[in-house]
């Protein structure tokens, strides 16, 4: 399994989850875990996904998610799980 972490942060608006999840489904990226909160109008979502079945290169997926984020007014970041873990290690 090739896990990655997706974070989505920005002002809350209708359709953020739908837009991101539709992209993932269309690219055979399975959501393993998801958490989202809205605090005083700010949306925050973290997803653990499996990118093994996607036919696209990791960099292309990352770039396309950034583009989707720009279109809907949020910041979307995709990181490989091992890199995410190393960056957030105490």
Helices and strands as residue ranges (DSSP letters): E 3-11, H 16-26, E 30-39, E 42-50, H 58-72, E 74-80, H 81-87
